[in-house]
Amino acid sequence: MKQEIKTTYSRAEVIRLLGLGVPGMILGSSLLSSCTKYPLPDSKFSGSVGIIGGGIAGLYAGYLLQLQGIPYRIYEASDRLGGRIFSEDGILDHSVEWGASIIEGENHALFNLMTSNGAQWIDSPIQDYAFVEGYWLSEEIMKDQLSMKKLDEVILGLRDYHGADMNANLYASNQGVPASTLPVWNARLGIRNGATTDIMGILGITSKIQNASSGTTQRQLRNGSLSSVILSSFQDLSIQYQTPITTVDYSNSQVVLTDSTGNFYNHDKVIVAAPISILKSQINFNPALPSNVSSAINGISMRPGMQVLLEFNQRFWETDARRLQMDGLCPNFEVIGSGGRSVVNHSLMANLYGTAFENAQAGPTPVVAALLQQLDNHFGNSIASNNLVQSKVHDWSQDQWIQGIQSYSPVGASTLRYAFVPSIEHKISWAGEATHTEGHHGTIHGAMETAARAVQQIMTEV
Ligand SMILES: Cc1cc2nc3c(=O)[nH]c(=O)nc-3n(C[C@H](O)[C@H](O)[C@H](O)COP(=O)(O)OP(=O)(O)OC[C@H]3O[C@@H](n4cnc5c(N)ncnc54)[C@H](O)[C@@H]3O)c2cc1C
């Protein structure tokens, strides 16, 4: 019997196939399988482990070690847990997520952790809206709009692209993506990955699309915050706050960590779970790291960026909108109160990452005024400027121990992450989102998977 191969896809199908923005829908309350990629053996290891960084990777590593009864200590530079998971209450009628807000897929330990902590998801299908050729297009209209159809076709083709690496915008132009949809390309493939497509390599993008195994749904909490749901699981860990590690000396049988005030901490093994931005300049290693590891640290990028919250006294976008994508200073605004998260749904979060952040910093107009101007230009009647209630900025570049959004691969850097897979001399293991090699870098669940990898390594390499 001849097998029928589907060659045309609706826009919603394209998005779903590539995991580019389908809102989370409840799949049922069944607890899906835990991460079985890194099963833990019965350990013979009896030494102690130092963990650098109290983001989700460091915390999950500590949690797994604690379960195994292995002594460990997490050294966190700041006075706060969670790193790039950072929720704040008391600003709006719901928690504000300054960092991660979306759980991608469900084939991972994070999903299980969330569901077992009673996470309640937004369950209504919510749409992206894009401003293309002078009009706001809903997903329904996009699938019949010529330029958007071409964009979808090129994005879908990324599943099969194995050619040369090149600048992602150049690739789009070569493939015939119309200039009118480049801002949407940038919002979906750039901003979503913590940067902008003008500075990203196409193979860095395709490596995520082709390798990710987490699933393609995107879930957001309807109630509560990521900090409270995730971090509450890690409260009983052994953590030393305000301890920035500046030197890792692995020249002897024990690893010696030195903090910024000169205190020493000895451990048998160490998990480094600091962001790649920090590894570039703020932590020294003795002896120097192998050249492939230092090439990875230097070659993988993580750019500064900021989130700008804008609360209005009325909503001027469609009720079901989840993201507003448009040309101008900021390619992507999240509708952060959508799907019932807010009673009023009057607030947007501008994602200024990559060169969008740099343009905002360099521009003559202060950032909030510039964003209002951009919204006025697209919605008309000075509606944004006239209805602003409050604005608040979270500038991740000012966070001394993070300094950026998500790691991404510039041209030529798409395979560098593999340098983080083996340990160094069975003493130093790597964790953190930037060290994920199978398509989950730049995510919470990816960071957790690298922690599981590091712990497995510690327990098997005795
Ligand atoms: C604005 C934004 C939006 C995002 N959106 C999403 C999303 O929707 N979905 C998603 O899955 N992911 C998203 N991410 C990415 C996600 O937040 C990260 O991939 C993940 O949280 C990274 O965890 P980590 O443990 O690797 O690093 P981090 O969270 O950065 O933790 C590293 C920790 O190390 C500490 N540290 C640094 N240097 C030192 C030192 N020298 N000594 C001791 N401690 C140190 C830091 O203070 C920090 O606590 C987003 C990120 C940002 C910033």
The ligand as an ORCA input file, in Angstrom:
! r2SCAN-3c Opt
* xyz 0 1
  C      14.718     36.483     30.331
  C      14.869     34.971     30.249
  C      13.828     34.209     29.754
  C      13.952     32.813     29.700
  N      12.883     32.074     29.269
  C      12.944     30.727     29.379
  C      11.775     29.944     29.187
  O      10.686     30.481     28.965
  N      11.877     28.584     29.302
  C      13.064     27.975     29.625
  O      13.095     26.737     29.725
  N      14.186     28.699     29.840
  C      14.146     30.051     29.734
  N      15.244     30.796     30.022
  C      16.519     30.098     30.277
  C      16.558     29.457     31.656
  O      16.179     30.401     32.623
  C      17.980     28.986     31.892
  O      18.365     28.111     30.837
  C      18.179     28.220     33.189
  O      17.472     28.800     34.252
  C      19.686     28.197     33.464
  O      19.974     27.527     34.665
  P      21.495     27.338     35.073
  O      21.480     26.698     36.383
  O      22.236     26.704     33.973
  O      22.109     28.820     35.190
  P      21.678     30.048     36.068
  O      20.230     30.064     36.317
  O      22.259     31.243     35.406
  O      22.389     29.799     37.466
  C      23.761     30.013     37.658
  C      23.986     30.423     39.109
  O      25.383     30.518     39.318
  C      25.633     31.618     40.163
  N      27.034     32.006     39.958
  C      27.582     32.658     38.918
  N      28.896     32.795     39.073
  C      29.207     32.198     40.247
  C      30.416     32.028     40.952
  N      31.587     32.490     40.471
  N      30.385     31.380     42.148
  C      29.217     30.924     42.655
  N      28.041     31.074     42.015
  C      28.030     31.687     40.817
  C      24.620     32.642     39.718
  O      24.397     33.629     40.711
  C      23.405     31.775     39.465
  O      22.614     31.641     40.630
  C      15.152     32.191     30.110
  C      16.200     32.974     30.613
  C      16.052     34.345     30.707
  C      17.170     35.172     31.325
*
